Amino acid sequence: MSDAHAPGLYRSELALEGAERLVLRFPAADLTAVGSENGHVRLEIEISGPPEALGSWAPTLRRVEGLLVLGPGEGAVTVTELRIKVPHTLRDLEIHNSNGEIDVRVPGIGLLVESDSGRVSAHGVESAEVLSLGGDIAIENVSHAELRSNSGRISCLGVAERLIAKSISGDIEVEDSRGELSLETKSGEIDIVRPSGRVMVQTNSGDVEVETRGSFGGGDIATSTGHINLFLAGADLELRAETLSGRLLVPEGEIGSAAGPRRCALVVGKGGRRFHAKSISGDVEIEF
């Protein structure tokens, strides 16, 4: 007597036939995409289902106005993992997923991902637009990105141009960014290390930390109850900092009296770019 479900493997190669965007709709499968010099899309799909159904299974395929759309097929067969090689001539890759993990390493492609709870990572793509309800997002060495998550952690390394990242309760970490940053959370913490461009940050109760190793584009940090920690080694700024009811600490000591707002204006390094840090009830600490 055979098992109710058995593993299987499906392999195929597809011609683009003029398609500029590849759309993948596999709700529960882990997905890995890499680049290829070959002009075709190469698929390797791990499946599970009744043995009698595995041999005849194939993914659904549609071609519509420059789109090549692939789905999980019909019947009792389940797609558990998809490995795909994408030709460099493809312009965009669009992925819709529920709880599978997604890893994309296709140089120069435009990436769009919608996910519920699976982890999404991207390396070396031209652009990344990712929407996740609860999964973590990690991107590295992309030109520009727009990332949104409700509760997942967002990590970014080496974004060359503009980065927009928003989360409700998840933390945001950014390292070695070279373009403008626009970061926002409600309760998640925001950590920025070695920025080069302008920094725009807004939180409600999340703490904010900025650590520099040279000049950057200044900007603005605003939080309601979160603390702000600034480590401005090598920066050249005209800095204004204030807190209405928290503590304000600078290299020379604490500023202000026990009651009332606390404010300071400092020239960091050679001055230049304007940088404003404000918390309503959180502490603001500055070192340089």
RAVENRA-V221523 format. One line per field, one symbol per residue. ss: DSSP state (a for helix, b for strand, c for the rest). A space follows every 10 residues. Layout:
# RAVENRA-V221523
ss = ???
This chain:
# RAVENRA-V221523
ss = cccccbbbbb bbbbbccccc bbbbbccccb bbbbbbcccb bbbbbbbbbc aaaacccccb bbbbccbbbb bccccccbbb bbbbbbbccc cbbbbbcccc cbbbbccccb bbbbbccccb bbbcccbbbb bbccccbbbb cccbbbbbbc cccbbbbccc ccbbbbbccc cbbbbccccc bbbbbccccb bbbcccccbb bbbccccbbb bbbcccccbb bbbccccbbb bbbcccbbbb bbbccccbbb ccbbbccccc cbbbbbbbcc ccbbbbbbbc cccbbbbc
